[in-house]
Amino acid sequence: MKKIAIALTLLLCPFWGNAQSGKKYFKQLKNERVESDSSVAWRNFGPGMSGYCEEFWCHQTDTSVMFLGPDMHVAFGTWDNGRSWHTIKDSDGDGKDLERVHDIQFSLVNPDYGVALERSGLVFETKDRGRSWQFVNDIGNAHTKIAIHPKNDNIWLIGAGDFWNVKNNHRSINKPHGITHKRADYGYVKMTTDKGRSWKKVATNIAEDLDVGRIVYNPNHPDSVVMVTNHGMYLSADGGNNWQQSADGLPMNLPRDLTSYYNTDTKEWVLYMVEQTVYEPNGKSINAKGGVYKSIDGGVSWINVTGNLGFDLSIINDGVIRDGYHKAVSHWLGMSKVEFKQQYPELPSQTISVYNRIAVNPLNKNEIYLVHNKKHDKAFGPGDVWKTEDGGKTWFACARNGKYWLSGKNKEYWEAKGNPADANVNFAHLQTYMDNQNETSGTRMIAINAVGEILIGIDQQTLRSHNGGKSWDQVDDYETAPGSNKWVGRGGSNLPGRFMLLETGIKDRYLLCSGEHGLWQTTSLGDYPDKKAIAVEQIEGQVHDHSGNHGAHSISTVAVHPKDPQTIYTLSWRQEHRGKLRRTTDGGKTWENIATLFDADNPSWRGVAYQNSLTIDPVNPKNMYFCATHIGIAEISGGKGPELTKGEYGFYRSTDGGHTWEVSNNGFHKGISIRRIAMYPENPKEIYAAANDNNGGLYRSTNQGRKWQKVALPAEIKAVNNIFIDRHNKNLLISTGRRTGTFEEGGVWRSSDNGATWKKIFKAPYVWQAETSPINSDIIVISVAGQAGEQTHQFMNPGVYLSKDGGKSWKKINQNLGQPDKIVDVKPDPYNENLIWCASWGCGWFVAEIDAVKEGWTSK
């Protein structure tokens, strides 16, 4: 089905430059690919990254071209050396393409030609240096890495497996070859000689669970190919058809990564690999075996270049570092941490971490870098990146952040080793948070471009070094002025965008909720030169993560006191302060919890109830309301919320300014999931509730939510995802449909008589939201979500739609959106009817002008 779906997505159809209407238009949207209107181009304003970047790729020859492979189902490219980033996903597709990219490789014959591999087994190609990608083939479940023949780009090799699933593929003494997962295929390498149109399996006789980590062609003799696998290093002498183990000189032959240096003038080719670290008992302590090896004979034999890599844990007396050692080594030995500490109490004077990535400067074969992911792999110890400048004789930590280094702890030890002992990593809005951590964040990726500049990912930030690792600076955002903490994203956001509050009592302040990165507000640009840019600053979240104190990271909904714009309330569904109503009375400088509503018997980083539509009575602000949603449809994890140990699902009301709450589900059907509520503009006692469960519908209360009555709806409607009330004409708009529902049950419906009758004004199977402009009721924006399973292609054109004539005609406006199928919030601007805003499931926030493309707002 994946192959059919992508092929359908790529069908061409006429360009629709004008708004369309009628049965013919909706039939076209249902069955054919429709291009977005070019007059509206969305601009991503970040903040940059803010989720984990799984992979990073530098074009082999063009240093202006790079690609990001983050974890939130997005993918980005830059063609100006990182000054700006743009989605490489198909904005007019179904949103399923390039969701989690495992690899991108370019031809050495034709630098415009490249290949991308998606986690789900979809293969794409580009002929314009990565600006656009076309579907090639579906090769099954997850595969790992691509290798393109250096002299014939018709020939590729792709390894099967899930080798780089660092979070869920931990090695141990009992499982030295790693863990298999259902999402992946194993046991072979796929070979194509016609650019992916047809394939054959090779390397099928090594192991049924063969998991391929890296494949590298010999540039001097392309018939010679070297491969890293979970079962060791392998060498092919016939272009990949047959393979033999190549372990001469490798003590464990458990490779974790492979890279190579090639001098085009001298034809020198050197391979470098890093072994899985193996821990062995030695009396009451532990020996570590592993390290770095090189090959100068094409992978036939290997030479140890581990040198002095490692550190002395008997001297390094940091509790967090030592605890990381106990966790990692006890896991390797298959013991509990308590048991391990009792049996092996002596800390080793020489040990090494579990390094899982290696890279070499293409201009200097002696400059080699190692990365370990301490948060997600079973790794430990100081330094985020380690480096040698002398080919492996001496190693030092070249990327250092956090309070261990800032405190000067063990400074004499490090300086005696010739290792700088200061922190040298500069972050954006994460700086306070990272300065108060002990280097426990994951370093997920490393890449080096053709001129030797290094790019890494630490925690949720992309960093770059122009000086060989002496210093590192974030490259996700521009700061409007040094020290301002106001940021302009470069377009590569991996942020979980959530609810946006655009009317906050202060005209130029919009409040933006996010997953994992707290609450943001738009702010002044100051002297920043691009006056079309949107600057934002974090007012809750990591900026408040001081020692012993944490801000709320995952904020689901926000409301402002109608009589005091400096008083703001938030609810959080996971991580710090989950399930609590939080308040600031000074515009976000300080926060306090004033009520605890939810808890669950699960780890704090997981969720409690989804919370939506925090609403304050404008007449009597002591009256507050929200809904606890049982079935999450636009949330990151989605599905049913957990069983709660405190609180329950449904409608909540408070009459004392949020300090105490009661659940008021009187009149609702059993098993209801209330996704959104809306207060009637002229009568705050009248409230509507949208129910999105399978027996859902619309409910009305005329007594502040004490009792509910069901509103009669057309019979085909099974679930209502959103309710919106136009403040001018009092029209009701409901957005309907289910993820696996029929085409007929979905759409946008309008009632002009308080719910007595309804008319469908937009036809689509699954609509998340519809809103009119606060200043012009003729302007309507809607978000059409993507469906799942067999229903995925009931409707070929998910995304954002705009009407400027009250719903008589529509334009599709997805240009530059990286997730057209997952727009979780979309709103017209409350002060400027030429602006619209949206929040993306995993791609931050966007703004667009709806009348014309202006300078600076065009697509890539």
N, C-alpha and C positions, 0 to 999 in steps of 0.2 A: 504493500500500500504506500510505503514511503516513496518509492520510485514513481508511482503514478501521481502521487500528490505533488511532488516537485515538478514533474513534467507538466502537469496542468497549470501550476503556478507560473510557469515560464511561457505560456501561450501569449502571443501578441494580440492586441486588440486596438481599435481606433483610439486616438487621443481625444480626451474630452476636456476641452479648454473652457467650456461654459457649463453652468449649472444644468442638471438634467432632472426630469421628473417623469412620472407616469409608469405604467406597467412595464413598458419596454425597458426603461432604465433599471428598474429593480430586477427584472429578469437577467439583464446583462451583468449586474453586480453579483447575482447569484451564480451565474454559470461561466463568466469569462473574466479574464484579468482586465482591470480598468486602471489606466494610469492616473495618477493624482494630478489635480490642477496645478499648473506651474506657477500660478500667481501667489501661491502660499508656500513658503519654505520655513520649516521649523528650525529654530536655533537652540542647541543644547547649551545650557549655562551651568551645568554641573551641580555640585562640585565634582571635580575630576576623580576618577576611579572610585574610591570609597567602598569597594568590595574587593575580593581577592582576584588578582590577575594570575591566572593559572599558567599562561604561556606568553612569551614575547618573542617576536621574530624581526630580525633586521634583514633587509634585502642584501643579498650577497655582494652586490656591486654598487648599488645606488644608495648612498647614505641618507638621502632625503626620505626614503621609503621605509616605514616600519609598521608593524601590526601588533595589536593587543588582543589577547584571548582571555577575557575575564570570565568569572564564574556565573554571572547573572544572565546568561543566555543572550549576550551581546558580543559584538566583535567590531573592532575599529582599525582604520588605517590612517596613516599620515603620509603626505607627499611633500611636506615642507619641513622635515626633520624635527617633528614633534611640536611645532608651534601651534598647530591645530590638528584635531582628530575628527574623523567622520565615520559614520556607520558604513560597514561593507555588506550589511545585510540588505535584502531587497525590500525597500520600503513599501512597495506595492505587491508584495507577495503575501504568503499566509503566516509569516512570522516564524515559521519553523526552521528556516534555513540558517546555517552557521550559528546555531544556538550555543554550542560548546565546541570550540575548535580545538582539535588535538594537535594539528600541525599545519604549517604553511611553508611550502618550499618553492623556489623559483629556478627556472632553467638557467644553466650557464651558457647555453647556446643562444637563447633569446630572452633577454632580461625582462621583457614584458609578459612572458608566459609563466604562469605559476599554477600550483595545485594546492587545494585546501582539503583537509580531512576533518569531518565532524564526528563528534562522539557517537552519534547514532549510526555511523557507517556510511553516511552520504559523502560523496566525493564531488568537488567543484573545481572548475578551472577558470583562470582569468587570462585575457589577452591584452589587457591594458594596465599592467603593473599593479593589479589588485584593486582598481577602482570599482570594477563590477565583476561579478562571479556568475558562472553558468553551471547548472547541474550537469554532471557527467554520468554518474552511476551510483547505485546502492550496493555496497559490498557486504552487507550483513549488519551485525551488531558492532560494538565498539572495536576499533583498531587503534594502533598507537602512532607510528611515525612513518613518514614518506621519505624515500630516497629517489631522486631523479638522476638518471644516467648523465654523466657530465658531458658527453659528446653526442647524445641522441635522446632528446627529450620526449620521444615516443615511448621510452622504456622507463617504467617506475617499479619500485618495490614498496609494498606497504606491509608492515608487521601486524599480526593479530595480537590481541590481548588488551590489558588495562594496566600496563606497567606503571603509568604515571598517576594513578589514582592514589596519591600520597596519603590522603585521609584514611583510606580503607584498605590499604595493601601493605601491611606492616610485616616485615620479615622477623623470624625468630629461629632459635635452634631447632624447634620442632617443625617449622615451616620456612626453611631457608630459601625456598623458591617462591615465596609469596602466597597470596590468596587469590583464588579465582572468583569472579563475580558473574551473575547471570546477564548483566548488561553487555558483556564482551564475548567475542569469539576467540578461540585459542587453537594452538597446535600447528601453525603454518605461517608462511609469508605469501602474500599475493603478488603476482607479477603480471604486468601488462606490457605489451609491445605496440599498442595502438592508442595511447593516451587515455587509457581507462575504459575504452569501449568494451573490451573483453579481458578476461582474467584467467590465469591458471594458478593453482596452488603449488608452492614449492616448500622445501624445508619441512616436509610433513613427517619425517621419520625421526625427529629429535625427541619430542615429548608431546603427549596429548595436551598437556597444559602449557605448552610453549607460549611465553609472554615476551614479546619483543620490545626492547627499550630504545634501540637506536640502530640504524643501518647507514653505513658510510661507504661510498664508492672510493676506490683508489683513483685519484685524478690522472696518474701516469699510466695506469693499466686498469681501465674500467671493468675488465673481466674479474678483477679481484675486488671482493666486497667483504667488509668486516661487519659483524653484527653482535650487539649486546642482547642477551636474553636472560631470563630468570634461571636458565640451566647452564649459563656460562657464556664465554666468548666463542664465537664461531667465525669461520673464514670460508669463503667460496672462491674458487678459482675459475668458475665458468659463468660469471654474471649473475649468480644467485640460484642456479638450478640445483646445485648440490653443495652440501655444507659439511665441514669437519671442525671438530673442536680445536680451539687455538689457545691453550692454557699454559704454554711453556713459560715459567717464571711467575705465574699467578698462584699464590699459596692457597686461596680458597676458591678461586674462579667463580665468584659471585658478583659480577659487575653491576654497578648502579647507573653508570653513565659513561659516554664515550664522546670525545671531540677530536678534532684534528687541525694541524697547522700545515699550510702548503705555501711554499715559496715558488711563485710562477716563473721567476728567473732561473733559480738553481734547480727547480723540480724536486726540492727536498720535501718529503711528506712525513710528518711525525704524528703518531696517534697517542692520545692520553686517555686514560680511564681511571675511574675511582671505584674501589671495591666496597662491598658491603662490609662494615666493621663487625667482626665476630668477637664476642667476649667470652673468655675462658677463666674459670676459677684458678687461683694461685694462692693456696693457703687460705688466709682470711681476707685476701684482696682479689682483684680481677686484672687479668691481662687483656689488652686490646690488640687485635690483629686486623689489618686492613690497609687502607692508604691509597696512594696514587702510583700509577705505573705508566710507562711509556713504551712505545714500540717504534723502532726505526727501520723495521723490515716488513712493513705492511701488515702487521698483526701476527706474524709467525711466532715471535717471541717477545717477552715483556721484561722491562727493567724497572726496579723499584726506585721511585723518586719521591718517597714519602718524607725523607729527610727528618727534620726536627718537628714535623707537624704534631700538634697536640699540646697538652698542658698538664700541670701538676695540681691535682685536686687536694693534695695534703696541704698545699699553700693557699690555694684559692678557697677562701673561707666564706664565700657567699652562700647563704642558705638556699636561695632559689636555684643556683647553679648545681649545688650538691643534690638537691631534691630531684632535679632533672636527670642527673646521673643515676640515682636510685630507681626512678621510674623506667628509664630506657633500658638499663641493664637487667633489671628484674624481669621486664617484658621479654627480653631476648632469652633469658634462662627459663622462662615459664614459671616464675615464682611470684608470690605477692611481694609488694614493696616491704612490708613489715618483716616477712621471712628473710628476704634478701639482706636487709640491714643487720639482722641478727646473725646471719651466717657469714657475711662478708663485711665486717665493720671497718676494716682498714681501707682508707681511701688511696687509690693508686697515685704514685708519683709521676706516672706518665700514662696518659690515656688519650683517646681521640673520639670524636663524636661520630655519628652516622651521617656521612656526607652523601648527598644524592644527586648533585649536579656539578659538572665541571665545564670550564670554558677556557680558551686560550686566546691571547691577543693575536690576530692574524698578521700583525707586523713584528711580533717578537715571540719566538717560540719558547722563551724562558719565563714569560709572564703568564702564569696560570692561576685560575681562580676556582675556589670550591665554595659550595653553598650547602647549608643544612637547614632543614625546616623544623625548628624546635617545637612549633605549635602543633603540627599535624603529623609529622613523622616521629619515630622514636629516637629523637636526637636531643642533645644537651650541650651546654657549655657556652663560654663567652665568644663574642664575635658573631656577626651575621654572615660575613663573607671572609674567607681566608685566602691568602695570596702568597705566591712565591715570585721573586724577581730573578732568581738564579737557577731556574730549571728544576727546582725541587729540593735544593740543599737546605734552605731555610724558609720557614713559613711564618706568617704573622696575620693577625686579625686586622683587616683593612676597612671593614665597615663596623662601626661601634656606636651603639645608642643605648640610652636608658640610664637609670640611676646607678648601676654598678660602675659604669665608666665615669659618670658625672661626679660621683662621690670620691674618686681617686683611690678606691679600694685596691689593695695589692699592687699599687703603682710601682713600687720598687721591683717587684717580681717581673712585671711586664717590661719595664725599662731595661732590666738586666738581660732580658731575652731579645732586646732590640725592637720591641713592639711598642708603638705609640700607645699611650694609656688614656687618651682623651676621647670624648664622644665627638663624632665627625659626620653625623647624619642630620640633615635639616628637612623637617616635615612641614606640611601645611597646617590645616586645622587639627591634625593629630599631635602636634608638638607637645602640648601639656600632658596628654595621655601617655605618649611614648617616653617622655622624660621621667615619668613616675612608674614605668614598668622596668622589669629586670631582663630585657632581651628575651622574653618568652614568646614573642611574635614569630610567625612563620615567614621565612624567606622562600618564596615560592618559585622564583624563576631568575635566570640570568641570561643575558645576551650581550654580545660584543659586535659592534658594527665594523665596517671595513677599514676605518681609521683608528680603531682601538678604543673607542669610547664604550663604557660599560653601563648597562641598564639592568637594574634589579628591582624586585618587589619585596618590600618589607612591610609586614602587616597589610594594610589596605592603602598603600601608597607606592607609586612608581618613582624610582630615583635614578639619577644619572651622575656619572663621574666623568669629567673631562681630563682628569689628571692622574689616572691610574689608581684610583681608589683612595687618594689622600683626603678627598672630601666628596660628599654626596649631597645632592639637592633634589627635592621633589620636582617633578615635571608634569604634574597633573593640573595645576592651577597657576594663574597669575595673581600675585598680591597687588591690590590697587596702589598701595604705597608700603614701603618697608615698615613692618611692625603694626600695620593696621588690622591684621587678622580678617580682612575683607577679601574675598576671593572671586575671581572670574574663571570659570572652568574653560578648559581648552577643547572640550567636545567629546572627551573619552570617558564619560561618567559611567560607573558601574554601581551607582547608588540606587537602592530600593526606594523609589519615589512613592510617597503615599498622599494623604489628603492635603489639599492646599486651601488656606483661608485667605481670601483676597480682600475682604472687608474687615479691617481690624481696628477701626477708630482712628487710624493714622493713615493718611491717603497714600503715601509712598512706601508703606511697610506692608509687605505680604508675608504671611507665615506659612512655612513649608515643612510638613512632617516627612520623616524618612525612617526607614529601617536601618538599624545599627549605627546611625549617625545623627540621631537626635532631632532637634528643632532648629530651623534656620529662618532668617528673615532677610528680605531684600534690603539693600542699603545703598548709600551714596557711592558714586564712582570716584568722587574727588577729582584729582587731576589725571585719572586714567584716560589714555588717549582715545580709545574706542567708545564713543558715546552711545553706540547701539548695544554695548555689552550690558549684562545684568550682573551686578555684584551681590554676593550673599555673605552673611556671617552667621556662625553657629552661636545660638544663645542658650542651648541646652544640649548636653552630650559630652563628647570628649574634652571640650574646653573646661569642663568642671571636674575632670577626673584627676584630682589631686590625691596625694597619699591619704588613704583612709576615707576618701569621699569620692563618690561617683555621680555623674549625671545620668539622666535617663537616655538610653541609646535608641530604643525602638519605639517610636511614638506613633500611635495610630490615629489620633484625632486631637484637635485643639480648638479652644474657644476663648474669646476675649470678653471680659466684663463689659457690658454695654454702656456703662457710665464711667468706666476707668480703663482706658486703653493700655495702661501699664500692668494691669492685672490679667494674667493669662493662665489658663488651665489646660493640662494635658492628661491623657491616659496612655499607658504603655502596655503592650500585650506580651512582651518577652524581654529577657535580659534584665538589666538593672531597673529597679522600681516597677517591675511588672505588676499589673493588677492594681496599681495605686493611682489615685487622683492627685496630681501634683500641681502646685500653684506658685507663681511668682507675682509679687506686687511691685517690682521695680524693673519691669520690662525685660526680665531674663537674666539679670545679674545674679540673683540668688533664688533658690527654689526650696520648697518644703512639701512634704507629703501631708495631705489633710484627710485622706480616707484610704483604707485598704478594702478593695471590693472583691478581689479574686485571688485564689491560690490553687495549685494543683500538685499532685504527687509526682513531679518530674523535675529534672534539673532546671536551675534558674535561667539558663540560657535558652531553654525551650519556652513555648508559649503557654499562656493561660487563655482566657476567652478573647476572641477578636472583639474589638470595641470600635464603634462608629457613631458618627453624628452627635458629638457632644454639643449640646444646645442650651443657651441661656435665655430665659424669658426677658425680653427687652423692657417690659413694664415693671416686673418684680424680679430682679436678678437673683433673688434667693431660690427661685425655682429653676432647677437644672435637670436636664434629661440626656440620656444616651441609650444606645442599644448594644447588648452583648450578643454578637452574631455567632450562631452555632455552626453554620456552614460557610466557610471562607471561600470565596471564588476568585478574588483578586489578590489575596495575600500570598506571601512567598511560599509557605508550606501548603496552604490550601486544605480543603477537605474539612471534616468535622473537627471542631475544637476538642480539647482533652476533657476527660471527666474531672470536674472541679471539686476540690476539697473545701473551698470557700466560694460563695456566690453561685449564681445560676445564670442560664441564658434567658434573654428576653429584654423587656423594656424596663429601664431604671429611671426613678424619679427622686429628686431631693428637694426639700423645701427650706433648707437652712444653709444654702450656699455651698453645698457639696460635702459637708461634714458627715452627714448620715444619709443613707440611701435605702430605698425599698424597691423590690421587684414588683412590677404591676402587669401581670399577664392575664388579667381577668377578661375573658372574651376571645382570647386567641385559641386556635386549634392546637391539639396536642402535637408535640414535637416541632413547634414552630422555630424558624430561624429568621429573626428580624435583622435585615441587613442595613436599612437606612430609615431614618425618621425625618419628618419635615413639619415645621410649625406654620400654621396659617398666618399670613402676613398681618392681617388686621385684628386677629383674635388669637392671642397666644394660648388660650384654653383649648383650641382645636389643633390636634396633632394627627398626622398620618404616619403609618408604619408600613414599610414594604417588606414582605415575607418572601424569601428566596428558596425555601425548601420545596420538595416535590409536590406538596399540597399547598403551596404558597398563594399569595394574593395581596390585597391591599386592605388595610384596616384604618378606621377613623375613631378618634376619641374626641368628645366635646367637653370633657371635664379633666383636662390636664393628664390624661393617661390613666386615670383610675379605672376606667372601663372601656372596652373596645368593641366595635361592631364591624363586621366584614362588609366591604364595599362590593357591590355586584360588578363583575368584570366579564368581558367576552369569554365564552366557554373554552376557547383554545388556550388561554393563558394558564400556565401551570406554576410559574414563579415570577415574582416581581423583584428586580434587583435594585431599583432606585425609584424614589418619588421626589419630584421637584415641583414647586408651586411658583408660578410667575407672579411677581409682586405687583405688576401693573394690571393685568387682566384677570388674575386669579385662576388662570388655566392650570390644570393638573397635567403633568407629564409623567408617565411611568415607562420604565425600561424593563423589558421582559425577555425571558428565554433561559434555557439551561445549557450547561456544557455538553450534555449528550442528548438534548431535546430535539424536537422536530423543528423544521423550518417555520411552520405556521404559528407556533406558539410564541415566537420571539418578535421583537420589534419595538418601536416607540409608539405609544398610544397617547392621545390627548383627549381631555374632557374639558368642555367649556361650561358645564353645568354642575360643577361640584361632584362629579362622579356618577351622575345619572346615566349619561351615555358616553360612548368612547369611539374615537376614530383613529385608525392606524395611520400615522404620517410617515413612518419609515419601516421598510420590510427587511428584516435580517433575523437569523435564528437566535442570536445571543447578544443582547445589548446590555452593557453595564451602566450606562449613564446618558442622560439628556438634560441639558440646561439651556435656558434662555439668558440673554444679556440683561443685566440689571438696569441698563439705560435704553435698551431697544429690544422690545419683545419679538421683533422680526428676526433677530439673530439667534440661531439655535446651533449648538454644537452637540454631537453625540459621539460615544465610544462604542464601536462594535468589536466584541472580543472574538478570539478564535475558539472553535470547539475542539473536541477530542474524539479519538477513535474513528469509527465509520462516519461520524458527522462532520469531520474536519472540513470537508469540501462541499457541504451544503451551501456554503456561501464563500465565494472566491476572494472577497475583498474586505477583510477586517480592517479596522483603523478608525480614523477620525473623519467625521462628515460635518459639513457646514451648510446651513441654509441662511440666507439673508432676506427671505420673503415669507417668514413664518411657517416654513415647512412645505411650501408648494414645490420648490425645487432644491436640489442638493449638489454639492461638490465633494468629492473625495479629496482630502488634503493630508496625505501622509508623507510628503516630501521631506526627507532627512530623518524620519523616525526609524529608530532601530528595532522597535518592538510594536509594530502596528496592531498586533493581536492582543496586546497587554497594556493598554492605556488605562491606568487605574483612576485617574481624575482628569477632567477637562472642563475648562470654564472660560467664558468670555470675561474680559477685563471689566471691572465695575466703574471705571472712570473714562476709559478710552475705547470706544466701540470698534476701533481698528485693531485691537490686540486680543489675542486668545492665549491661554496657558494650558499646559497639560503636564501630568506626572506619569512617568513610565515605570512599569513593574521592576525593572532592573537597570534603568538607563537615565535616572535623574529627572530633571525638569526641563521643559522646553517653553519657548515663547515664539509667537509668529504674528506677523501683520497679515490681515485678511484681504486687503485691497490690492496690493501690488508688491512685487519683490523690490525691495530697496537695496541700495548699495550696502554690502556687508551682511546681507541676509540670504544670499544665494546658496545653493547647494554646491557640493564639491565639484 
